[in-house]
């Protein structure tokens, strides 16, 4: 019996060493999102690049490379014991902050769409430190809020303040770029983590109030750039800036709506192929899904996100310790609000900010960060109870 | 995990799923509920229509001789998709073009701008079509200049010369016919707005007046549409549809080129003749109608304008002139829009009224120099006392006083100023029976209905004008404060809502507030001639496709019968014959070898001309011929033309001479307009080369 049982446990262990307890449904859903995204990136760029005498597979190739790197990162994140990861957390956080400082230094950082958010690398690649900062904030806050130096079950005010500082330092640098979309998503994730940590409820309420007042004064005082004010105005009144943001939002809505129930078919969208929506392989990629795959395709996409999030909630619930639960909650809030902000902006429910659609949009930094986040979920899952 | 942490996870879960649910809802709205709207919007963003106007159908006369056709011009066009890619958007090329064609650069620039590109208020002359169509700078280029452009494509990139169809009125046999034909012109923003219930494609030419407007939807055809799919840079990526244009159908009219030309000539001479006799004579109209169908054989208005001027483009001065009073308002289509008191031509209605009231048409009546009506005396024409005479003779010599007496008696019988409830209103009812105040239904735009000044009209009029007449001294301008007008205003204020004795007697001789159009009078006299039927007036006979198939035949339409017995009509016909034999028109028609029946009319007009002279009388002559079996009704009216006989009567005689082909005192059937005396009934073959009889 003992021999038998030890053989069984050996088999289990050996299987774990290859798949390391990957949640199959979560993995398949993310895999389908990546596949969907790859097709959309190709559909968004093929005809236009071909028509302008460029390599029609330029974006496709790069996107696939990004995914492959992302898969490696996800696998790496999964297999590391997160208790070890916790030990590295201060280093991850520190590198994230350094990257955010570097991006603000003239000559190193470059400006795209009004935000100085990119660091150019050799070979035409660029990285966006803010994307990676999301991970360091989630991991850092989760650590501070789950490790108790006292015997109380819930985080004290002191814990919360420390956790907030961990988030506030990178956020300040991101505000300086300024990249309001990322700040928004991080803020939501921060509030969610604090809420899930069991910290006093007034922190959650207070932070929401501060966030609302903060964004209001930011517009008033002028911390926010002119183009961001315009984007907000365009959201309130789509005709206010008919050539700029208003144009983009109107075009995006028309493109999605014109797809109808079944869409025009992949690579057949005249709005997409005529490139009437700008940034359609990155921030506005949902318009391609909307036009070419219609309500069916978009609905499928939303169901994939729903599945990913439901599995993530399950993982959070079954987590062995508060740290794993908080990391999962942070990743859930990040994915959910980033997807909501991106699709909501495309559909005219949210103001325009430049955030990519998780697992779908073209863009290395975002893809890497998403895949590390996915790896974190798998990591917690692999070590869950029972 | 403690209870609170578990609860907070549930709260977060609910929050996030409700966000996803919101996205689902919004997605459903955009892609399912509102999808058609967004599909349309997307289509208008992606697609551009290139319109090739269809060849416009011809307008021909009853024998197929063209009134309106198409001519080839050379258009110099600018291709904006090419020009815009040049440095400074091709300003240098446009300047070269401006120099070559001798058109100011500002005009070249303006003509090649899309209307949407220009600020409001500076759109005059802009291009109503799309960027993807060749935009014409001129449609009538000198072939040599066109050749230079084609040969020197290096100097003129994006500029082309190509043949283009222009509307052309060939003016065969010297015909003008501008009022009945109308003209074509470019679409205006108002046309495009769909205000007139028709939809157009940008850059089409459309009918603006006359038959060109009336039958525009047939004449215009369907333009060819090429829909191209463009990208954000407006580069063409695809062609979505490409339909060929379908040429417009032809309109066959009942007009005749030669008769129309003759009528125009006779009318012009009548107006000029009246002028030479010292009348103001500011315009006129003439109508020839087939009495048994209501078809218009010729219809002319004077003064006229050049229908070909519109395609070339009117100068500002020319456009202003069309509506200037000094030039006689050439734009006014007098036969269907001119409203004048019918004067003695209206006695035909009075005869019917008298017969219906029981007066003996064969009896004799006294024609004194004046009749006392109430406390006022109404004079005969020229105050002549002509003694007792038959009613027939009274019509012939146009005695007024007989009618004053009958109308006054009938007015009294109906209760005078206190009308009975059971009124006979023989005169009003006779006029109603002739459909006075109702349109003839002619197939030309903007016909006036005229006015029947009966009791109902009087009541309406009083309600509108009471205030003015009761405060005349403060409301009316100084120069209209003459004692006569002040007295008139006083009377109008007092009992202007009632038909007074004066109104009743004036009505009987076609004076006063009742006004009609010349085409209406032609319709009324046609009814007398054909035995009593009022026919709808019509110009078009058929609409024929380019391959010769008839799309639509326009058949004569009965509108009603005049309220007269056979014997009354017979009497009326003989009385109208007597007018020409021994009455007021005898001199004018003496020696004409065709028996004509008719009635002169000389209507008094109040008011002054722009030059200060008192207005002259309206000259009318309404007639039909041949008297024994009438086929044609001819009416002429010269506004401020003086006597009916000497101005319009002479004009009508000339029309009959041409119509029947008279040569001195003999009829020469070879010279007649119609081969066998009848207008053709069959639909002719249509060709731009059809010649009229005698054309070289």
Interface residues (C-beta under 8 A of the other chain):
Chain A: X48 X51 X153 X154 X192 X195 X196 X197 X198 X251 X253 X254 X255 X256 X257 X258 X259 X260 X261 X270 X271 X273 X274 X275 X276 X290 X294 X295 X298 X299 X302 X305 X306 X309 X313 X316 X317 X319 X322 X325 X329 X332 X333 X336 X337 X340 X343 X344 X347 X348 X349
Chain B: X1 X2 X4 X5 X6 X8 X9 X11 X12 X13 X16 X17 X19 X20 X22 X23 X24 X26 X27 X28 X30 X31 X32 X34 X35 X37 X38 X39 X41 X42 X43 X45 X46 X229 X230 X231 X232 X235 X237 X238
